[in-house]
């Protein structure tokens, strides 16, 4: 990149087709997150109905809800790994079509669920598509955009996940106790397939790898060649830190707020409503801003320094959020900062992982890192629940202790390569 190019804004020279790819990839990711969050929002009423219990807060409902979350994590892991490999073998466009249809159709079929095993099977199948779509879309954005715009475009792509969370929240509010209709809405993303089929072209880098008869989507090459195996395994651990802290720390912002209000003698129903607002809109808005800011930060400082800075800041902000607020308004003021740093690093996965792998392994490696991290995060999710229920350990201290995972994330960066300013590996 010459000096004249460095003075231009990152979006200068981005073509109409490149913007179109970003829009399509982002739409797929928005609905990807929508399908994942829909269960979290509706599961209380859904499981209460299917189990025949009188209240969504029953212990049995919570137990089954946690089990189905584990099923979803396993499905997302398998989907990301398998569809990532398939995208390298048959192309980005057909694989994206398959993954969108997978999560849309099986989400819609949840409307007809009458047994717990129906929910388990359908959540697993939805997760296959959800896990696969991210790997394909992240690779596609990285391959289509020029190097100087790649970090910002990939950061925007991942930041649109916030819109998926908001859409799921609105859908849950609209249908209220009629949870089946929320899943019927979930079939609408299938319409994206028409847009994908008519607009997306296979990237030149993938066509080149195919024409050169390279081994496309080979796990033997990914894990058997040290040059690719080391970033794949370390990247998976980095993703596990991000996903483990997401479920153990970031999502706990709602519980933290509700616990704070309860300790200040706010009635339970009012505390729950205020906590949902604080997390679903206030904290999530800060998290979305953090996701958007990671791209420019990574472009200016480098990928590893951006990850390190975000995680160092999180180590300070998390205990501050847990212990400093004295009023609800003070909690509302600090929660966006809490979301900014704890969630913001996730945009780095969409930026960084596709830059670690060559054309013939890009989606395979990207999917392996992010979705393998889901599986490694599952024990962290279990430990988080156990820690928060230990006698004598307050919720504030449990969340603070879980935030120490960011120390591991910072340590991992010492062994990973810096990719700023480098072309994608061929």
GIDA-V614895 format. One record per backbone hydrogen bond with DSSP energy under -0.5 kcal/mol. CO is the residue of the C=O (numbers start at 1). NH is the residue of the N-H. Records with the same first field share a line. If there is no record, write none. Layout:
CO=NH + NH
This chain:
2=6
3=7
4=7 + 8
5=8
9=12
11=14
15=19
16=20
17=21
18=22
19=23
20=24
21=25
22=26
23=27
24=28
25=29
26=30
27=31
28=32
29=33
30=34
31=35
32=36
33=37
34=38
35=39
36=40
37=41
38=42
39=43
42=46
43=47
44=48
45=49
46=50
47=51
48=52 + 53
55=58
58=62
59=63
60=64
61=65
62=66
63=67
64=68
65=69
66=70
67=71
68=72
69=73
70=74
71=75
72=76
73=77
74=78
75=79
76=80
77=81
78=82
79=83
80=84
81=85
82=86
83=87
84=88
85=89
86=90 + 91
87=91
91=95
92=96
93=97
94=98
95=99
96=100
97=101
98=102
99=103
100=104
101=105
102=106
103=107
104=108
105=109
106=110
107=110
108=111
109=112
110=113
115=119
116=120
117=121
118=122
119=123
120=124
121=125
122=126
123=127
124=128
125=129
126=130
127=131
128=132
129=133
130=134
131=135
132=136
133=137
134=138
135=139
136=140
137=141
138=142
139=143
140=144
141=145
146=149 + 150
147=150 + 151
149=153
150=154
151=155
152=156
153=157
154=158
155=159
156=160
157=160
158=161
159=162
160=163 + 164
161=165
162=166
163=167
164=168
165=169
166=170
167=171
168=172
169=173
170=174
171=175
172=176
175=178
177=179
178=181 + 182
179=182 + 183
180=184
181=185
182=186
184=187
185=188
187=190
188=191
189=192
190=193
191=194 + 195
192=196
193=197
194=198
195=199
196=200
203=207
204=208
205=209
206=210
207=211
208=212
209=214
210=213
214=216
215=218
217=219
218=222
219=223
220=224
221=225
224=226
225=228 + 229
226=230
228=232
229=233
230=234
231=235
232=236
233=237
234=238
235=239
236=240
237=241
238=242
239=243
240=244
241=245
242=246
243=247
244=248
245=249 + 250
246=251
250=253
251=254
252=256
253=257
254=258
255=259
256=260
257=261
258=262
259=263
260=264
261=264 + 266
262=265
267=271
268=272
269=273
270=274
271=275
272=276
273=277
274=278
275=279
276=280
277=281 + 282
278=283
279=284
281=285
282=286
283=287
284=288
285=289
286=290
287=291
288=292
289=293
290=294
291=295
292=296
293=297
294=298
295=299
296=300
297=301 + 302
298=302
302=306
303=307
304=308
305=309
306=310
307=311
308=312
309=313
310=314
311=315
312=316
313=316 + 317
314=318
316=320
317=321
318=322
319=323
320=324 + 325
327=331
328=332
329=333
330=334
331=335
332=336
334=338
335=339
336=340
337=341
338=342
339=343 + 344
340=344
341=345
343=346
344=347
345=348 + 349
346=349 + 350
347=351
348=352
349=353
352=355
353=356
354=357
358=361 + 362
359=362
360=217
361=365
362=366
363=367
364=368
365=369
366=370
367=371 + 372
368=372
369=373
370=374
371=375
372=376
373=377
374=378
375=378 + 379
376=380
377=381
378=382
379=383
380=384
381=385
382=386
383=387
384=388
385=389
386=389 + 390
387=390
390=393
392=394
394=398
395=399
396=400
397=401
398=402
399=403
401=404
402=405
403=406
404=407 + 408
405=409
406=410
407=411
408=412
409=413
410=413
411=414
412=415
413=416
419=422
425=359
